[in-house]
Every structure is written in C-alpha cells, then in structure tokens.
Amino acid sequence: MFELAAVVDEWKGAMRMAQADFTRAARCGRWGDDETRPAIEAAHERAIAAVPLA
C-alpha cells in the first residue's frame, strides 16, 4: 500500500509540474514542453503498474 501511495504522490507531482509548464508556455506564447511529457507518461505508467488487479 505504501508503494501505491508513493507512486500516486509522484504522479501528482508530475501533474503539478506539467501544469506549471503549460502555464509558463501560455505566458510565453508556446504550448507544452517535450521534456515534461515523458515524465508525466512514466509516472502514469508506474501508477497503473502499481495498482493491483484483483
């Protein structure tokens, strides 16, 4: 259960970083950052893998 909580916390952190990146992008007139997307996808995959399928 602790592993799932850690993965969820990591995923939330990645989502917060992505939100900040998109906010900066909007202010600068560009949308998104290719460095952020892989981190979000990796955290999402770890979250999916950590959920036990019963």
Summary of the structure (lengths in Angstrom):
residues: 54
radius of gyration: 13.3
end to end distance: 14.2
largest distance: 45.8
contacts: 124
relative contact order: 0.20
helix: 78%
strand: 0%
